[in-house]
Amino acid sequence: MENEALVIRNRIIGILLRDARVRAGRTKQECATLLGVPVSTITAYEEGRKSISLPELEVLAFFLDVPVNHFWNHDPQLLGEQMPPPVQEILALRHRLVGALLQKARQEAGKSRKDLAKLLDCSVNRITAYEYGERPIPLAELEVLAGALNRSLEYFLDQAGPIGEWEEEQRALRTFRELPPEVREFVSKPINRSYIEIAMKLAEMPASALRQIAEGLLEITY
């Protein structure tokens, strides 16, 4: 019997995926071509009948101009231009990396593959296939596994690849947008670059050194 919580999560993910695709003006065919799967697979993802893996979702998030955490934090942002090729190689590598991270988290938590199989009500062979990147891990299942291993989904995200670099740029841009308008204006002016560099150097100095500088400035002032 299929886990009811997983069924519900797959449906929610599917709704969010369809919403992101429609908002981006993309077709199911475009998404299917990108992932190298039939259109029926995209339909199944959007209807929650088939579980999507995190690497596939990362690729689609990039393609549809939404941050990947839109699918669990519901905090959509745009940004993104075009998918860096080759997509299939990226997906294959990401599946292996996600599997390796799962294995590492499992071992650090002192869990066995049998423990994870029992949690998902599946075979040990399936967990083994997940860990070796031989089989994509459905996002809903990865959420369950991450929670059981005291990890967040962010733990499994692409950190060093092109998608990870893009996500980091989006986080930096969102942080910049959250700054007060006057601070954004100051930072945006090239003429203020030297002041920003000085501030960066001061931020790296120990408190004792900063006190000496402050005392020196007071002596000059008075």
C-alpha positions in Angstrom: 0.0 0.0 0.0 1.4 3.4 -1.0 2.4 5.8 1.7 -0.4 8.4 1.9 2.0 11.2 2.9 4.2 10.5 -0.1 1.1 10.5 -2.4 0.0 13.9 -1.0 3.6 15.4 -1.3 3.9 14.2 -4.9 0.6 15.9 -5.8 1.7 19.1 -4.2 5.0 19.0 -6.0 3.2 18.3 -9.2 0.9 21.3 -8.8 3.8 23.6 -8.0 5.7 22.2 -11.0 2.7 22.8 -13.3 2.2 26.3 -12.0 5.9 27.2 -12.5 5.8 25.8 -16.0 2.7 27.7 -17.0 4.0 30.9 -15.5 7.2 30.5 -17.4 5.3 30.0 -20.6 6.9 26.6 -21.2 5.3 23.5 -22.7 5.4 20.0 -21.4 7.2 19.0 -24.6 10.0 21.6 -23.9 10.4 20.2 -20.4 10.3 16.6 -21.6 13.0 17.4 -24.3 15.1 19.0 -21.6 15.1 16.0 -19.4 15.2 13.5 -22.2 11.9 11.8 -21.1 8.5 11.3 -22.8 5.8 14.0 -22.4 3.8 11.5 -20.5 6.4 11.5 -17.8 6.1 15.3 -17.4 2.3 14.9 -17.2 2.7 12.1 -14.6 5.0 14.4 -12.6 2.5 17.3 -12.7 -0.4 15.1 -11.8 1.5 13.5 -8.9 1.3 10.0 -10.3 5.0 9.7 -10.7 7.7 11.0 -8.3 10.3 13.4 -9.7 13.9 13.3 -8.5 15.8 16.2 -7.0 18.3 16.5 -9.9 15.5 16.6 -12.4 13.7 19.2 -10.3 16.8 21.3 -10.1 17.1 21.3 -13.9 13.5 22.2 -14.3 13.7 24.9 -11.7 16.6 26.5 -13.5 14.8 26.2 -16.9 11.5 27.6 -15.5 13.3 30.5 -13.7 12.3 29.6 -10.1 14.6 28.7 -7.2 14.5 25.0 -6.5 13.2 25.6 -2.9 10.0 26.9 -4.4 8.9 23.3 -4.4 9.2 23.0 -0.6 9.4 26.5 0.8 6.8 28.0 -1.6 9.0 31.1 -2.0 9.1 31.7 -5.8 11.7 34.0 -7.3 12.6 34.5 -10.9 16.0 34.7 -12.5 17.9 32.4 -14.8 18.6 32.5 -18.4 19.4 29.2 -20.1 20.2 25.7 -19.1 23.9 25.0 -19.2 24.5 22.0 -21.4 25.0 19.0 -21.5 21.8 18.3 -19.4 21.9 14.5 -19.5 25.5 14.4 -18.2 24.6 16.9 -15.4 21.6 14.7 -14.4 23.6 11.5 -14.3 26.3 13.2 -12.2 23.8 14.7 -9.9 22.0 11.4 -9.3 25.3 9.9 -8.3 26.2 12.8 -6.0 22.8 12.8 -4.3 23.1 9.0 -3.8 26.6 9.5 -2.3 25.3 12.2 0.1 22.5 9.9 1.1 24.9 7.1 1.9 27.1 9.5 3.8 24.2 10.8 5.9 22.9 7.3 6.5 26.3 6.1 7.8 26.8 9.2 10.0 23.4 8.6 11.5 24.2 5.0 12.2 21.5 3.7 10.0 21.5 0.6 7.7 20.0 0.3 4.3 17.5 -2.0 5.8 16.4 0.8 8.1 15.8 3.1 5.2 14.0 0.4 3.2 11.7 -0.2 6.1 11.1 3.6 6.4 10.0 3.8 2.7 8.4 0.3 2.7 10.7 -0.7 -0.2 13.4 -3.2 -0.9 17.0 -2.9 0.3 18.1 -3.2 -3.4 16.2 0.0 -4.1 18.0 1.9 -1.4 21.3 0.5 -2.8 20.3 1.7 -6.3 19.6 5.1 -4.8 22.9 5.4 -3.1 24.9 4.4 -6.2 23.0 6.8 -8.4 21.6 4.0 -10.5 18.0 5.1 -9.8 16.7 8.6 -9.3 15.4 9.3 -5.8 11.9 10.7 -5.9 11.8 14.1 -4.1 9.0 13.0 -1.8 11.0 10.0 -0.7 14.2 12.1 -0.4 12.3 14.4 2.0 11.3 11.5 4.2 14.9 10.1 4.2 16.4 13.5 4.9 14.1 14.0 7.9 15.0 10.6 9.3 18.7 11.3 8.9 18.5 14.8 10.4 19.3 16.5 7.1 17.5 19.3 5.3 16.8 19.0 1.5 19.4 21.8 1.0 22.1 19.2 2.1 21.5 17.4 -1.2 21.4 20.4 -3.5 24.0 21.1 -6.1 26.8 23.2 -4.5 29.7 23.2 -6.9 28.1 22.7 -10.4 26.6 25.2 -12.8 23.1 24.9 -11.1 24.7 25.4 -7.7 26.5 28.4 -8.8 23.3 29.8 -10.3 21.4 29.2 -7.0 24.2 30.9 -5.1 23.9 33.9 -7.4 20.1 34.0 -6.8 20.6 33.9 -3.0 23.1 36.7 -3.2 20.7 38.8 -5.3 17.8 38.1 -3.0 19.9 39.2 -0.1 20.9 42.4 -1.9 17.3 43.1 -2.6 16.4 42.8 1.1 18.9 45.6 1.9 17.5 49.1 2.7 17.2 51.2 -0.5 19.9 53.6 0.6 22.3 50.8 1.3 21.6 49.2 -2.2 22.2 52.6 -3.8 25.5 53.1 -1.9 26.7 49.6 -2.8 25.7 50.0 -6.5 27.8 53.1 -7.1 31.3 52.2 -8.4 32.8 55.3 -6.7 32.0 53.7 -3.3 33.9 50.4 -4.0 37.0 51.5 -2.1 34.8 52.1 1.0 33.3 48.7 0.7 36.7 47.1 0.4 37.9 48.9 3.6 34.8 47.7 5.4 35.5 44.1 4.3 39.0 44.4 5.6 37.8 45.9 8.9 35.3 43.1 9.3 38.1 40.5 9.2 40.2 42.2 11.9 40.1 41.2 15.6 38.3 43.4 18.1 41.6 44.4 19.7 42.9 45.8 16.4 39.7 47.7 15.8 39.9 49.3 19.2 43.4 50.5 18.5 42.3 52.1 15.3 39.3 53.7 17.1 41.6 55.1 19.8 44.0 56.4 17.1 41.1 58.2 15.4 40.0 59.7 18.7 43.5 61.1 19.3 43.6 62.7 15.9 40.1 64.1 16.3 40.7 65.6 19.7 
